C-alpha cells in the first residue's frame, strides 16, 4: 500500500513539472521571424525570374 502512495505522489510531481509553461525565448522568435521575412523577400524579388522560367517550361512541354 505504501508503495502505491509513493508512486502516485511521484507521478503527481512529474505532472506538475511537465505542465509548467516553457519560458518565452524572444531571441529565438526574433531570429525565426527575420529568417522567414528574408525568405519571402528573396522570393518576391526573384519572382519575375521564376515566372519567366515557368513560361519557358510550359512552352517546351
C-alpha positions as CSV (number, residue, x, y, z in Angstrom):
1,X,0.0,0.0,0.0
2,X,2.8,2.4,0.9
3,X,4.5,1.8,-2.4
4,X,1.3,2.8,-4.3
5,X,1.2,6.1,-2.4
6,X,4.8,6.8,-3.1
7,X,4.4,6.1,-6.8
8,X,1.3,8.1,-7.1
9,X,2.9,11.2,-5.4
10,X,5.9,10.9,-7.7
11,X,3.6,10.9,-10.7
12,X,1.8,14.0,-9.4
13,X,5.1,15.8,-9.1
14,X,6.1,14.8,-12.6
15,X,2.8,16.0,-14.0
16,X,3.2,19.4,-12.2
17,X,6.7,19.8,-13.7
18,X,5.6,18.9,-17.2
19,X,2.5,21.2,-17.0
20,X,4.6,24.3,-16.4
21,X,5.0,26.6,-19.4
22,X,8.3,26.9,-21.1
23,X,9.9,30.2,-20.9
24,X,9.4,32.6,-23.8
25,X,12.6,32.9,-25.8
26,X,12.3,36.3,-27.5
27,X,15.6,36.0,-29.3
28,X,14.7,32.7,-31.0
29,X,11.3,34.0,-32.2
30,X,13.0,37.2,-33.5
31,X,15.6,35.1,-35.4
32,X,12.9,32.9,-36.9
33,X,10.8,35.8,-37.9
34,X,13.7,37.6,-39.6
35,X,14.7,34.4,-41.5
36,X,11.1,34.0,-42.7
37,X,10.9,37.6,-43.8
38,X,14.2,37.3,-45.7
39,X,13.0,34.2,-47.5
40,X,9.8,35.9,-48.5
41,X,11.7,39.0,-49.7
42,X,14.1,36.9,-51.7
43,X,11.2,35.0,-53.4
44,X,9.4,38.2,-54.2
45,X,12.5,39.9,-55.6
46,X,13.2,37.0,-57.9
47,X,9.6,36.3,-58.8
48,X,10.0,37.6,-62.3
49,X,12.8,35.2,-63.0
50,X,10.7,32.3,-61.8
51,X,7.7,33.5,-63.8
52,X,9.9,33.6,-66.9
53,X,11.3,30.1,-66.4
54,X,7.7,28.8,-65.9
55,X,6.7,30.3,-69.2
56,X,9.6,28.7,-71.0
57,X,8.9,25.3,-69.3
58,X,5.3,25.4,-70.4
59,X,6.3,26.3,-73.9
60,X,8.6,23.3,-74.2
61,X,6.3,21.0,-72.5
